Amino acid sequence: MTDELPQTKAARVDWVIRAPDNAEMRRRYDIWANAYDSDVGAVEDYLAPMEVAKVVGQVLERSARILDAGAGTGLLGQALKDSGFHNIVAVDYSDQMLEIARGKAIYTELHICDLNNATAFAPASFDAVVTCGTTSQMPSASLREFARLLRPGGSIVFAVLPEAWESCGWAVIMKELEAAHRLTLGSRGVPFQMMPTTEPDFMCEIWVLKAT
Ligand SMILES: C[S@@+](CC[C@H](N)C(=O)[O-])C[C@H]1O[C@@H](n2cnc3c(N)ncnc32)[C@H](O)[C@@H]1O
């Protein structure tokens, strides 16, 4: 751990979440990467990856090609791998977070990629995009990129913080994509505490968005 990393788990979560801008958040994730799994990796501390994986297991074939957007150290990828998925690609802008994920041998490919920009993947090249822990961090415009990457009938399985969905601009982009007949809301799960110990007020829902 560097001197800059706050002392307690709760303070580290807070420090990263409250980074003032995109570049600083990326830098803080790089610094946090080595301690991330011991801070939030336990299922009882961070329920969202397991909940996303459960829904993915209900809507996708095990052979599905899946993009894990903002994959971090691979907690969601691991939950998917444990459920039998084996064709999963990781993207994240923190090379240090991805380096931890690389060591777990979960993903078929790992790409350092800032989702403020378009990815290099071909259109319609994924059956699904999954994302977890990202509503208030990744740019909402990446929803357009996810829609571009999905084959018709493909799914986005998204661990959504509904307040951030509105305040961070996802809802506006979703309306635009619905109006263009690119995405529809397939299902919306019941709210649960995604980080019951460190952020008990963060109520999360698993949403499935369908590419039309
Ligand atoms: C809270 S972590 C979640 C990681 C993983 N999905 C999980 O659930 O453990 C958020 C991740 O989003 C990544 N991220 C944030 N903004 C991003 C961006 N603009 N482009 C790509 N990745 C981004 C961060 O680097 C970090 O790894």
The ligand as an SDF file (V2000), in Angstrom:
LIG
                    3D

 27 29  0  0  0  0  0  0  0  0999 V2000
  -16.1700   -0.2300   -8.3310 C   0  0  0  0  0  0  0  0  0  0  0  0
  -15.0810   -0.8310   -9.5650 S   0  0  0  0  0  0  0  0  0  0  0  0
  -15.9710   -2.2610  -10.0820 C   0  0  0  0  0  0  0  0  0  0  0  0
  -15.0560   -3.3360  -10.6230 C   0  0  0  0  0  0  0  0  0  0  0  0
  -15.7550   -4.6540  -10.8610 C   0  0  0  0  0  0  0  0  0  0  0  0
  -16.7780   -4.5200  -11.8860 N   0  0  0  0  0  0  0  0  0  0  0  0
  -16.3710   -5.1250   -9.5730 C   0  0  0  0  0  0  0  0  0  0  0  0
  -17.6040   -5.1670   -9.4910 O   0  0  0  0  0  0  0  0  0  0  0  0
  -15.5940   -5.4310   -8.6410 O   0  0  0  0  0  0  0  0  0  0  0  0
  -15.3410    0.2710  -10.9650 C   0  0  0  0  0  0  0  0  0  0  0  0
  -14.3950   -0.0410  -12.1220 C   0  0  0  0  0  0  0  0  0  0  0  0
  -14.7670    0.7870  -13.2190 O   0  0  0  0  0  0  0  0  0  0  0  0
  -13.5690    1.2070  -13.8580 C   0  0  0  0  0  0  0  0  0  0  0  0
  -13.8590    2.4370  -14.5940 N   0  0  0  0  0  0  0  0  0  0  0  0
  -14.3180    3.6180  -14.1010 C   0  0  0  0  0  0  0  0  0  0  0  0
  -14.4300    4.5230  -15.0900 N   0  0  0  0  0  0  0  0  0  0  0  0
  -14.0320    3.9020  -16.2370 C   0  0  0  0  0  0  0  0  0  0  0  0
  -13.9200    4.3220  -17.5920 C   0  0  0  0  0  0  0  0  0  0  0  0
  -14.1950    5.5800  -17.9670 N   0  0  0  0  0  0  0  0  0  0  0  0
  -13.4940    3.4220  -18.5150 N   0  0  0  0  0  0  0  0  0  0  0  0
  -13.1910    2.1500  -18.1380 C   0  0  0  0  0  0  0  0  0  0  0  0
  -13.2580    1.7010  -16.8700 N   0  0  0  0  0  0  0  0  0  0  0  0
  -13.6820    2.5700  -15.9260 C   0  0  0  0  0  0  0  0  0  0  0  0
  -12.5800    1.4120  -12.7080 C   0  0  0  0  0  0  0  0  0  0  0  0
  -11.2350    1.3990  -13.1380 O   0  0  0  0  0  0  0  0  0  0  0  0
  -12.9300    0.2400  -11.7830 C   0  0  0  0  0  0  0  0  0  0  0  0
  -12.1370   -0.8890  -12.0540 O   0  0  0  0  0  0  0  0  0  0  0  0
  1  2  1  0
  2  3  1  0
  2 10  1  0
  3  4  1  0
  4  5  1  0
  5  6  1  0
  5  7  1  0
  7  8  2  0
  7  9  1  0
 10 11  1  0
 11 12  1  0
 11 26  1  0
 12 13  1  0
 13 14  1  0
 13 24  1  0
 14 15  1  0
 14 23  1  0
 15 16  2  0
 16 17  1  0
 17 18  1  0
 17 23  2  0
 18 19  1  0
 18 20  2  0
 20 21  1  0
 21 22  2  0
 22 23  1  0
 24 25  1  0
 24 26  1  0
 26 27  1  0
M  CHG  2   2   1   9  -1
M  END
$$$$
